[in-house]
Amino acid sequence: MERRTIGAAALEVGAVGLGCMPMSWAYSASRQDGETSLRAVHTALDLGTSLLDTADMYGPFTNELLVGRVLKERRGDVFVSTKVGLLVGEQHLVANGRPGYVRRACDASLRRLQADVIDLYQLHRADPEIPVEETWGAMAELVTAGKVRALGLCAVGARAGRRAGAQMHDETLRQLRSVQQVFPVSCVQAELSVWSPEALDALLPWCAARGVGFLAAMPLGNGFLTGSLKPGQGFEPDDVRARHPRFTADMMAANQPIVAGLRRVAERHSATPAQVALAWVLARGPHVVPVPGAKRGRWTAENAGASTLRLAPEDFAEIATLPAAQGSWD
């Protein structure tokens, strides 16, 4: 697999990462199986994927424990990214950016991951009660202490972009400008896909201009761009898609032309719609690493295969003419 670098520290990873969240959290619990997920991770590593993306809140905690089982066996093959700053409450999430909490959370993540160092430690969300510079300063201390190699920032959710006159990533850019003065940002993680391309407007160029890596979250549109989801199929109550406006039966039907377009391109390359969607993201720049979530070996293998797919100019032109996604993404 092609290798790419993240940030000024030139941290090297496989061009396609693996989002581990679906193995333990946010998607249908009845389809989660630890042993199956472990085999999927090993398949990905065998094919050149190295970046495993997790977070302490996934589960909570169980996803880091699962990744830790892999690290215990194959630490040299893994670039581990985890996150801090969000706590899971009853039906809601709570941000905690207090420096003392950040230090304790890092130590706890290291124990669960069975690791001596975290390659990339990301701030999941800034705490509105704590200046983001204070939280970032505590994270920088972890680098100095040798517990973390590099720091990253996850983009603020789309809801913040609905303030009057604000663009989607204005708040994220403000935070980036602030924390960059405290300690270098190596990486930004934000949603980027064929049906959610908003990061292309300002966030991705900001990263490119400063040598900051970009982890493309949800590059397969929470599974929609794979073409495997059918309108009206329904989701289990614990699945985040059961509450997402884009995953109502009507919106899934309305957005089928996007999948149809990806399928047409895929047929020309003997590929899959998912591989085309990932190749589109990979082509956004050498600093971009898509992080598709998966929990089955056949999917991690399919995603890894996208690293060798090279789309032609006519493919990009056709994708550019596809209709914009319908339905709110909040």
WOHU-V80692 format. One record per residue. RES is the residue in one letter. PHI is phi in radians with two decimals (NA if undefined). D_FIRST is the distance of its C-alpha to the first C-alpha in whole Angstrom. Layout:
RES&PHI&D_FIRST ; RES&PHI&D_FIRST
//
This chain:
M&NA&0 ; E&-0.96&4 ; R&-1.85&6 ; R&-2.27&10 ; T&-1.96&13 ; I&-2.01&16 ; G&1.30&19 ; A&-1.12&22 ; A&-1.32&21 ; A&0.97&17 ; L&-1.31&16 ; E&-1.67&12 ; V&-2.47&10 ; G&-1.13&6 ; A&-1.09&7 ; V&-2.00&8 ; G&-1.61&11 ; L&-2.36&13 ; G&-1.45&17 ; C&-1.59&19 ; M&-0.90&23 ; P&-1.06&23 ; M&-1.21&23 ; S&-2.38&26 ; W&-2.80&28 ; A&1.38&29 ; Y&-2.01&28 ; S&-0.80&30 ; A&-1.12&31 ; S&-1.15&32 ; R&-1.79&29 ; Q&-1.59&27 ; D&-2.55&27 ; G&-1.02&26 ; E&-1.18&25 ; T&-1.10&23 ; S&-1.14&21 ; L&-1.05&20 ; R&-1.12&19 ; A&-1.12&17 ; V&-1.13&15 ; H&-1.10&15 ; T&-1.05&13 ; A&-1.06&11 ; L&-1.11&10 ; D&-1.07&10 ; L&-1.65&7 ; G&1.86&5 ; T&-1.13&7 ; S&-2.24&10 ; L&-1.40&12 ; L&-1.86&15 ; D&-1.86&18 ; T&-2.42&21 ; A&-2.86&25 ; D&-1.14&28 ; M&-1.36&30 ; Y&-1.26&28 ; G&2.25&30 ; P&-1.25&31 ; F&1.33&30 ; T&-1.17&29 ; N&-1.20&25 ; E&-1.11&25 ; L&-1.09&27 ; L&-1.14&24 ; V&-1.07&21 ; G&-1.07&23 ; R&-1.12&24 ; V&-1.26&20 ; L&-1.06&20 ; K&-1.04&23 ; E&-1.62&21 ; R&-2.38&18 ; R&-0.99&18 ; G&-1.20&16 ; D&-1.66&13 ; V&-2.00&14 ; F&-1.84&14 ; V&-1.72&17 ; S&-2.08&19 ; T&-2.33&23 ; K&-2.35&25 ; V&-2.44&29 ; G&2.06&32 ; L&-2.19&33 ; L&-2.00&35 ; V&-1.59&36 ; G&-1.90&39 ; E&-1.26&41 ; Q&1.09&40 ; H&-2.75&38 ; L&-2.01&36 ; V&-2.15&38 ; A&-1.44&36 ; N&-2.45&37 ; G&-1.99&36 ; R&-1.16&39 ; P&-0.92&38 ; G&-1.07&39 ; Y&-1.15&38 ; V&-1.02&34 ; R&-1.13&35 ; R&-1.16&36 ; A&-1.13&33 ; C&-1.11&30 ; D&-1.07&32 ; A&-1.16&32 ; S&-1.11&28 ; L&-1.05&28 ; R&-1.14&30 ; R&-1.15&28 ; L&-1.39&25 ; Q&0.93&26 ; A&-2.26&25 ; D&-1.58&26 ; V&-2.61&24 ; I&-1.74&23 ; D&-1.19&20 ; L&-2.39&20 ; Y&-1.92&24 ; Q&-1.91&25 ; L&-1.41&28 ; H&-1.17&28 ; R&-2.64&31 ; A&-1.30&34 ; D&-1.44&37 ; P&-1.12&40 ; E&-1.60&43 ; I&-2.20&41 ; P&-0.95&40 ; V&-1.06&36 ; E&-1.13&37 ; E&-1.20&38 ; T&-1.08&35 ; W&-1.13&33 ; G&-1.09&35 ; A&-1.15&35 ; M&-1.16&31 ; A&-1.12&31 ; E&-1.07&34 ; L&-1.18&31 ; V&-1.16&29 ; T&-1.04&32 ; A&-1.36&32 ; G&1.43&29 ; K&-1.54&28 ; V&-2.40&25 ; R&-1.62&23 ; A&-2.67&23 ; L&-2.04&24 ; G&-2.37&23 ; L&-2.24&26 ; C&-1.53&25 ; A&-1.17&27 ; V&-1.13&31 ; G&-1.10&31 ; A&-1.09&32 ; R&-1.02&36 ; A&-1.12&36 ; G&-1.37&36 ; R&-1.59&39 ; R&-1.11&41 ; A&-0.93&44 ; G&1.39&42 ; A&-1.56&39 ; Q&-1.56&35 ; M&-0.90&33 ; H&-1.94&31 ; D&-1.02&34 ; E&-1.19&35 ; T&-1.08&31 ; L&-1.11&31 ; R&-1.09&35 ; Q&-1.10&33 ; L&-1.08&30 ; R&-1.08&33 ; S&-1.27&35 ; V&-1.28&33 ; Q&-1.09&31 ; Q&-1.35&35 ; V&-1.64&34 ; F&-2.80&31 ; P&-1.03&28 ; V&-1.51&26 ; S&-1.58&22 ; C&-2.74&21 ; V&-2.14&22 ; Q&-2.00&21 ; A&-2.70&23 ; E&-1.16&23 ; L&-2.70&21 ; S&-2.80&21 ; V&-0.99&22 ; W&-1.74&26 ; S&-2.43&26 ; P&-1.63&25 ; E&-0.99&27 ; A&-1.10&25 ; L&-1.16&25 ; D&-1.20&28 ; A&-2.42&29 ; L&-1.20&26 ; L&-1.12&23 ; P&-1.07&25 ; W&-1.03&27 ; C&-1.14&23 ; A&-1.07&22 ; A&-1.21&25 ; R&-2.01&25 ; G&1.20&22 ; V&-1.66&21 ; G&-1.22&18 ; F&-2.32&18 ; L&-1.65&17 ; A&-1.49&17 ; A&-1.40&19 ; M&0.88&20 ; P&-1.18&18 ; L&-1.87&19 ; G&1.01&23 ; N&0.93&24 ; G&1.67&23 ; F&-1.11&25 ; L&-1.33&22 ; T&-1.34&21 ; G&1.42&24 ; S&-1.57&25 ; L&-1.68&28 ; K&-1.97&31 ; P&-0.97&34 ; G&1.45&37 ; Q&-1.21&35 ; G&1.39&36 ; F&-2.35&34 ; E&-1.12&35 ; P&-1.00&37 ; D&-1.48&35 ; D&-1.48&32 ; V&-1.02&31 ; R&-1.23&31 ; A&-1.15&35 ; R&-1.98&36 ; H&-1.57&34 ; P&-1.01&36 ; R&-1.33&33 ; F&-1.93&33 ; T&-1.22&36 ; A&-1.01&37 ; D&-1.13&38 ; M&-1.24&35 ; M&-1.13&33 ; A&-1.18&35 ; A&-1.15&35 ; N&-1.65&32 ; Q&-1.05&31 ; P&-1.01&31 ; I&-1.17&27 ; V&-1.13&26 ; A&-1.06&28 ; G&-1.16&26 ; L&-1.11&23 ; R&-1.16&23 ; R&-1.10&25 ; V&-1.13&22 ; A&-1.05&20 ; E&-1.09&22 ; R&-1.21&22 ; H&-1.97&18 ; S&0.93&19 ; A&-2.11&17 ; T&-1.98&18 ; P&-0.98&19 ; A&-1.09&17 ; Q&-1.16&14 ; V&-1.14&16 ; A&-1.05&17 ; L&-1.25&14 ; A&-1.10&13 ; W&-1.06&16 ; V&-1.17&16 ; L&-1.02&12 ; A&-1.34&15 ; R&-1.26&17 ; G&2.73&16 ; P&-1.21&14 ; H&-1.66&15 ; V&-1.76&14 ; V&-2.22&12 ; P&-1.23&13 ; V&-2.20&14 ; P&-1.24&16 ; G&-1.43&18 ; A&-2.83&18 ; K&-2.41&20 ; R&-2.26&19 ; G&-1.07&17 ; R&-1.16&17 ; W&-1.36&16 ; T&-1.15&13 ; A&-1.20&12 ; E&-1.07&13 ; N&-1.13&11 ; A&-1.07&8 ; G&-1.13&8 ; A&-1.16&9 ; S&-1.16&6 ; T&-1.78&7 ; L&-1.46&11 ; R&-2.00&13 ; L&-1.36&17 ; A&-1.57&20 ; P&-0.93&22 ; E&-1.18&25 ; D&-1.18&22 ; F&-1.09&22 ; A&-1.10&26 ; E&-1.18&26 ; I&-1.10&24 ; A&-1.14&27 ; T&-1.56&30 ; L&-1.14&29 ; P&-1.14&32 ; A&-1.14&31 ; A&-1.11&31 ; Q&-1.72&34 ; G&1.70&35 ; S&-1.11&35 ; W&-1.83&32 ; D&-1.63&34
//
